[in-house]
Amino acid sequence: MAVLDHISSQEAMALENKYGAQNYHPLPVVLSKGKGVYVWDVEGKKYYDFLSAYSSLNQGHCHPKIVNAMIEQAQKLTLTSRAFYNDMLGKYEKFATQYFKFDKLLPINSGAEAVETALKLCRKWAYEVKGLDLNKAEIIVCENNFHGRTTTIISFSNDPVARKNFGPYTEGFIKIEYDNLKALEDVLSTNENIAGFLVEPIQGEAGVYVPSDDYLIKAKALCEKYNVLFIADEVQTGIARTGRLLATCGNCSCENKDCSGTPDVKPDILVLGKALSGGLYPVSAVLASNEIMNVIQPGNHGSTFGGNPVAAAVAIAALEVVRDEKLAENAYVMGELFREEMNKYIANSKIVKLIRGKGLLNAIVINDHEDSDTAWNICLKLRDNGLLAKPTHGNMIRFAPPLVMTKEQLLDCVDIICKTLQEFE
């Protein structure tokens, strides 16, 4: 079979099932083309993409500016490793640090790698700057977190599917309840070995849990009080997804005047990924101040592909699209409209309990228990009706379309969602 030979959906799924590891449970649809907010399956049926590859495609599928940047760079130079300089990495580092208002950037590839990098950076800072005893540093995390599935990260997960039979687990982490400032201060005030606090501004995988309005700013204040690093994992919430450039939005770079109601928080360490490349290439990054980042010296950390020329060119173009097309502002307006329209339906619904979210990161909670297959069946019917979404934690459905979505498209999607839900009432 030639690489570009056309195959049917059933043939494509059969190939994956026979030759691929079964570490995912995809919705049964086989996609072959994407443009903007739309995708097409191999039979040519068109769908709205309401997942955006878990917020990797904020700029929409195959944005021409990002595609062109990738092609142009790929035809010149793709990889040097970090054994040599290349002429794109410094440009990218300058652009991104100025855009997000940090001193330095450490380039890496995937979101999980970036989180691992942030954990190493935090620990090294704790020993060399804060002065903790060697190998005593602990990092506070939140229950129901999702930061990836590496060995270290699953060690502080409480998702049994991600953890079971992968031990022994890495020590050095303390779990507390999310959105609970008292629990945070109780640990900070009684444990002198705390190096950092790792938190998602919104817990996406857990079901788009949005914390109290003052949670992040007060948590940051507590970290400052006890000389602990505040680490924001914005792999999913960053790059305009929540209606702000960052969900923490320290020194907000967007022009969205409506977002000023939420306090700004400047993380000590910022973790980015997913939409940092517009979905075209694995690109992630860790940003921090000089004081923190300078503890990393040659040989301490690295990646063969991290900071490669294609990644740098793609990331610059992806961020320029976010800025020039005002995607944070659009996400804010479209998100308000989406929740308003969905709440009209929910007011008289027996199947949907509530909707929650910010910007265009939202989830509906199905009025059923987590072990039910209702949410999955709803997603199958949404697929049949021309919209792709996926359940999370059993009875929740996450809705996260590309941020280039127009009002007309959004209202069309609301109509599809509501008509589909009606079939389950």
FIGUMAR-199072 format. One record per residue (C-alpha): x, y, z; residue in three letters. Coordinates in steps of 0.5 Angstrom, whole numbers, padded with zeros to 4 digits, always signed. Example, Ala and Ser with C-alpha at 12.3 -4.5 7.8 and 13.67 -1.06 7.14 Angstrom:
BEGIN
+0025-0009+0016ALA +0027-0002+0014SER 
***
This chain:
BEGIN
+0000+0000+0000MET +0003+0007-0002ALA +0003+0012+0003VAL -0002+0017+0000LEU -0007+0011-0003ASP -0014+0012-0001HIS -0017+0008+0005ILE -0024+0008+0008SER -0025+0009+0015SER -0026+0002+0017GLN -0019+0000+0014GLU -0016+0006+0017ALA -0019+0004+0024MET -0017-0003+0023ALA -0010-0002+0021LEU -0009+0002+0028GLU -0012-0003+0032ASN -0008-0009+0029LYS -0001-0005+0029TYR -0002+0001+0034GLY -0001+0001+0041ALA -0008+0001+0045GLN -0007+0007+0049ASN -0012+0011+0046TYR -0020+0010+0046HIS -0021+0015+0040PRO -0028+0017+0037LEU -0030+0013+0031PRO -0028+0018+0026VAL -0022+0018+0021VAL -0020+0025+0019LEU -0016+0027+0013SER -0017+0034+0012LYS -0018+0040+0016GLY -0019+0048+0015LYS -0020+0053+0020GLY -0026+0051+0024VAL -0028+0045+0020TYR -0025+0038+0019VAL -0027+0032+0014TRP -0027+0025+0014ASP -0024+0020+0009VAL -0031+0019+0006GLU -0031+0027+0005GLY -0036+0029+0011LYS -0035+0035+0014LYS -0035+0037+0021TYR -0034+0042+0026TYR -0028+0041+0030ASP -0030+0042+0038PHE -0024+0040+0041LEU -0018+0043+0037SER -0014+0037+0039ALA -0014+0039+0046TYR -0013+0046+0045SER -0007+0046+0040SER -0011+0048+0034LEU -0013+0055+0037ASN -0011+0058+0031GLN -0015+0054+0027GLY -0013+0048+0022HIS -0008+0049+0017CYS -0007+0057+0018HIS -0004+0059+0012PRO +0001+0064+0015LYS +0004+0058+0020ILE +0004+0053+0014VAL +0008+0058+0010ASN +0013+0059+0016ALA +0014+0052+0017MET +0015+0050+0009ILE +0020+0056+0008GLU +0024+0054+0014GLN +0024+0046+0013ALA +0026+0048+0006GLN +0032+0051+0009LYS +0034+0048+0015LEU +0031+0043+0020THR +0035+0041+0025LEU +0042+0042+0028THR +0041+0040+0035SER +0044+0045+0041ARG +0051+0043+0039ALA +0051+0049+0034PHE +0047+0055+0034TYR +0042+0056+0029ASN +0039+0063+0026ASP +0032+0062+0028MET +0032+0060+0036LEU +0035+0067+0038GLY +0029+0070+0034LYS +0024+0066+0037TYR +0027+0067+0044GLU +0027+0074+0044LYS +0020+0074+0041PHE +0017+0070+0046ALA +0020+0073+0052THR +0018+0080+0050GLN +0011+0077+0048TYR +0010+0074+0055PHE +0014+0079+0059LYS +0019+0074+0062PHE +0027+0074+0062ASP +0029+0067+0059LYS +0026+0061+0055LEU +0028+0054+0055LEU +0025+0051+0049PRO +0023+0044+0049ILE +0018+0039+0045ASN +0011+0037+0049SER +0007+0039+0054GLY +0009+0034+0059ALA +0017+0035+0057GLU +0016+0042+0059ALA +0012+0040+0066VAL +0018+0036+0067GLU +0023+0041+0066THR +0019+0046+0070ALA +0020+0041+0076LEU +0027+0040+0075LYS +0028+0048+0075LEU +0024+0049+0081CYS +0028+0044+0085ARG +0035+0046+0083LYS +0033+0053+0084TRP +0031+0051+0091ALA +0037+0048+0093TYR +0042+0053+0090GLU +0038+0060+0091VAL +0033+0058+0097LYS +0038+0054+0100GLY +0034+0047+0102LEU +0038+0041+0104ASP +0040+0037+0098LEU +0034+0032+0096ASN +0029+0035+0101LYS +0025+0039+0096ALA +0018+0038+0096GLU +0013+0041+0091ILE +0005+0042+0092ILE +0001+0040+0087VAL -0007+0039+0086CYS -0012+0033+0087GLU -0015+0032+0080ASN -0009+0035+0076ASN -0007+0033+0069PHE +0000+0035+0067HIS +0002+0029+0063GLY +0003+0022+0063ARG +0011+0021+0065THR +0013+0017+0070THR +0014+0023+0075THR +0008+0026+0073ILE +0003+0020+0074ILE +0007+0020+0081SER +0003+0025+0083PHE -0004+0024+0079SER -0010+0021+0083ASN -0013+0018+0076ASP -0012+0011+0077PRO -0012+0009+0070VAL -0006+0013+0069ALA -0003+0011+0075ARG -0004+0003+0076LYS +0001-0002+0075ASN +0006+0004+0073PHE +0010+0004+0080GLY +0014+0005+0084PRO +0013+0012+0084TYR +0017+0019+0085THR +0017+0022+0091GLU +0017+0029+0093GLY +0010+0032+0092PHE +0004+0034+0096ILE -0003+0034+0094LYS -0008+0038+0096ILE -0015+0040+0094GLU -0016+0045+0088TYR -0018+0052+0090ASP -0017+0051+0097ASN -0013+0057+0100LEU -0013+0054+0107LYS -0010+0047+0105ALA -0004+0051+0101LEU -0003+0055+0107GLU -0003+0049+0112ASP +0003+0046+0108VAL +0007+0052+0107LEU +0007+0054+0114SER +0008+0047+0117THR +0013+0045+0112ASN +0020+0048+0111GLU +0022+0044+0105ASN +0017+0047+0100ILE +0020+0049+0093ALA +0014+0050+0089GLY +0007+0050+0088PHE +0005+0047+0081LEU -0002+0049+0079VAL -0007+0049+0073GLU -0011+0056+0072PRO -0017+0052+0070ILE -0017+0044+0071GLN -0018+0042+0064GLY -0018+0035+0064GLU -0022+0034+0070ALA -0028+0037+0067GLY -0026+0045+0066VAL -0026+0046+0073TYR -0026+0054+0074VAL -0023+0056+0081PRO -0025+0062+0085SER -0024+0069+0082ASP -0019+0070+0088ASP -0016+0063+0088TYR -0010+0064+0083LEU -0008+0071+0086ILE -0008+0069+0093LYS -0004+0063+0092ALA +0001+0067+0089LYS +0001+0072+0095ALA +0002+0066+0099LEU +0008+0063+0095CYS +0011+0070+0095GLU +0010+0070+0103LYS +0014+0063+0104TYR +0019+0064+0098ASN +0016+0058+0094VAL +0016+0058+0086LEU +0009+0059+0083PHE +0009+0055+0077ILE +0003+0055+0072ALA +0002+0050+0067ASP -0002+0053+0062GLU -0001+0048+0056VAL -0008+0048+0055GLN -0011+0054+0058THR -0005+0059+0055GLY -0005+0062+0048ILE -0012+0066+0048ALA -0016+0060+0050ARG -0020+0063+0056THR -0021+0070+0053GLY -0014+0072+0055ARG -0007+0071+0053LEU -0006+0067+0059LEU -0011+0065+0064ALA -0006+0068+0069THR -0005+0074+0065CYS +0000+0077+0069GLY +0002+0084+0065ASN -0004+0082+0060CYS -0001+0083+0053SER -0008+0082+0050CYS -0012+0088+0048GLU -0019+0085+0051ASN -0021+0090+0056LYS -0027+0086+0058ASP -0022+0081+0061CYS -0020+0086+0067SER -0025+0083+0072GLY -0020+0078+0073THR -0014+0079+0077PRO -0007+0079+0074ASP -0002+0073+0076VAL +0005+0073+0074LYS +0008+0066+0075PRO +0015+0065+0077ASP +0015+0059+0072ILE +0010+0059+0066LEU +0009+0052+0062VAL +0007+0053+0055LEU +0005+0048+0049GLY +0000+0046+0045LYS -0002+0052+0041ALA +0005+0055+0041LEU +0005+0052+0035SER -0002+0052+0032GLY -0002+0045+0032GLY +0003+0044+0026LEU +0009+0042+0030TYR +0011+0039+0037PRO +0013+0046+0041VAL +0013+0047+0048SER +0017+0052+0053ALA +0018+0054+0060VAL +0019+0061+0061LEU +0022+0064+0068ALA +0026+0070+0070SER +0034+0071+0070ASN +0034+0069+0077GLU +0031+0062+0076ILE +0033+0060+0069MET +0040+0062+0071ASN +0041+0056+0075VAL +0041+0051+0069ILE +0048+0051+0066GLN +0050+0047+0060PRO +0049+0039+0061GLY +0044+0040+0066ASN +0038+0039+0061HIS +0037+0038+0054GLY +0033+0036+0048SER +0036+0034+0041THR +0029+0037+0038PHE +0028+0043+0043GLY +0029+0049+0040GLY +0030+0047+0033ASN +0029+0052+0027PRO +0023+0049+0024VAL +0020+0050+0031ALA +0022+0057+0032ALA +0019+0059+0026ALA +0013+0056+0027VAL +0012+0058+0034ALA +0013+0066+0032ILE +0008+0065+0026ALA +0003+0062+0031ALA +0004+0067+0036LEU +0003+0073+0031GLU -0003+0070+0029VAL -0006+0070+0036VAL -0004+0077+0036ARG -0006+0080+0030ASP -0012+0076+0029GLU -0014+0078+0036LYS -0016+0071+0038LEU -0016+0072+0046ALA -0021+0078+0045GLU -0025+0073+0040ASN -0025+0067+0045ALA -0028+0072+0050TYR -0034+0074+0046VAL -0035+0068+0043MET -0035+0064+0050GLY -0039+0069+0053GLU -0044+0068+0047LEU -0043+0060+0048PHE -0045+0060+0055ARG -0051+0064+0055GLU -0054+0060+0049GLU -0053+0054+0052MET -0055+0056+0059ASN -0062+0058+0055LYS -0062+0050+0054TYR -0060+0048+0060ILE -0065+0052+0064ALA -0070+0047+0062ASN -0066+0040+0061SER -0066+0034+0065LYS -0060+0031+0061ILE -0055+0037+0062VAL -0054+0039+0069LYS -0049+0045+0068LEU -0044+0049+0064ILE -0038+0052+0066ARG -0031+0055+0063GLY -0028+0061+0061LYS -0027+0064+0054GLY -0028+0058+0049LEU -0026+0053+0054LEU -0032+0050+0057ASN -0035+0043+0059ALA -0042+0041+0060ILE -0044+0036+0066VAL -0049+0031+0064ILE -0054+0029+0069ASN -0051+0022+0070ASP -0046+0018+0074HIS -0038+0018+0072GLU -0039+0011+0070ASP -0045+0012+0065SER -0044+0012+0057ASP -0049+0017+0056THR -0044+0023+0055ALA -0040+0018+0050TRP -0047+0016+0046ASN -0048+0024+0046ILE -0041+0025+0043CYS -0043+0019+0038LEU -0049+0023+0036LYS -0046+0030+0035LEU -0041+0026+0030ARG -0047+0024+0026ASP -0050+0031+0026ASN -0043+0034+0024GLY -0040+0036+0030LEU -0034+0033+0034LEU -0033+0033+0041ALA -0030+0028+0047LYS -0032+0026+0054PRO -0028+0027+0060THR -0028+0023+0066HIS -0035+0020+0064GLY -0040+0025+0065ASN -0037+0031+0062MET -0036+0033+0055ILE -0031+0038+0053ARG -0032+0044+0048PHE -0026+0047+0046ALA -0027+0050+0038PRO -0021+0054+0034PRO -0021+0061+0037LEU -0022+0063+0029VAL -0030+0061+0030MET -0035+0067+0028THR -0041+0068+0031LYS -0045+0065+0025GLU -0041+0059+0026GLN -0042+0058+0034LEU -0049+0059+0033LEU -0050+0054+0028ASP -0046+0049+0033CYS -0050+0051+0039VAL -0056+0049+0035ASP -0053+0042+0033ILE -0051+0041+0040ILE -0058+0043+0043CYS -0062+0039+0038LYS -0057+0033+0039THR -0058+0033+0047LEU -0066+0034+0046GLN -0065+0027+0043GLU -0063+0024+0050PHE -0068+0028+0054GLU 
***
